[in-house]
Amino acid sequence: MTNLLSNVVKATQAAPSPLIRVYGQRVEGTAVLTIEDNGIDLPPENRNRSFRLFKSAHARSQFPGSGVVLSIVQRIVERHGGSIEVHSEGEGTGARFIIALPGEKHLPTAD
């Protein structure tokens, strides 16, 4: 989570009014975590590339980094039996990451 959130913070630095939303919900026994930002968007042709090790969806001049964060996040999520997706509506809309983790062990308990 720390790595993904730090990436999102970097992506919103150039936004006039940076905005990051983090929320979760239960959907049929699955914990779904959504992280949205209004930073740089992920072009459709590069969305899947952003999860590959040492590959970035952007040029280094646009978004500095080594291209490992999303790959590591994906591997951790998948080791827990989950999935991660990224969506972006286009230029200037930012990105939305959706992480789904199955099973009761990933759901918060109600007090």
RATAKA-V26922 format. One record per pair of residues at least 6 apart in sequence whose ideal C-beta (glycine too) atoms are under 8 Angstrom apart, sorted by the first residue. I is the first residue (numbers start at 1). J is the second residue. Records with the same first field share a line. If there is no record, write none. Layout:
I=J + J
This chain:
3=69 + 72 + 73
4=35 + 69 + 70 + 73 + 97
5=20 + 22 + 35
6=69
7=65 + 69 + 70
8=20 + 35 + 37 + 39 + 95 + 97
9=18 + 20
10=39 + 63 + 64 + 65
11=37 + 39 + 40 + 63 + 94 + 95
12=18 + 19 + 20 + 37 + 38 + 39 + 94
13=39
14=39 + 40
15=37 + 38 + 39 + 94
17=38
18=37 + 38 + 39
19=37 + 38 + 94
20=35 + 36 + 37
21=34 + 35 + 36 + 37
22=33 + 34 + 35 + 36
23=33 + 34
24=31 + 32 + 33 + 34 + 108
25=32 + 34
26=32 + 107
27=100
29=102 + 103 + 104 + 107
30=100 + 101 + 102 + 103 + 106
31=100 + 101 + 102 + 106 + 107 + 108
32=98 + 99 + 100 + 101
33=98 + 99 + 100 + 101
34=96 + 97 + 98 + 99
35=96 + 97 + 99
36=94 + 95 + 96 + 97
37=94 + 95 + 96
38=93 + 94
39=94 + 95
40=58 + 62 + 63 + 94 + 95
41=88 + 89 + 90 + 91 + 92 + 93 + 94 + 95
42=50 + 57 + 86 + 88 + 95
43=57 + 88
44=88
46=57 + 58
47=57 + 86 + 87 + 88
49=55 + 56 + 57
50=56 + 57 + 67 + 70 + 86
51=70 + 71 + 74 + 84 + 86
52=67 + 71
53=67 + 68 + 71
54=66 + 67 + 68 + 71
55=67 + 71
56=63 + 65 + 67
57=63
70=86
73=84 + 99
74=84
77=83 + 84 + 99 + 101
78=84
80=101 + 106
81=101 + 102 + 103
82=99 + 100 + 101 + 102 + 106
83=99 + 100
84=97 + 98 + 99 + 100
85=97 + 98
86=95 + 96 + 97 + 98
87=95 + 96 + 98
88=94 + 95 + 96
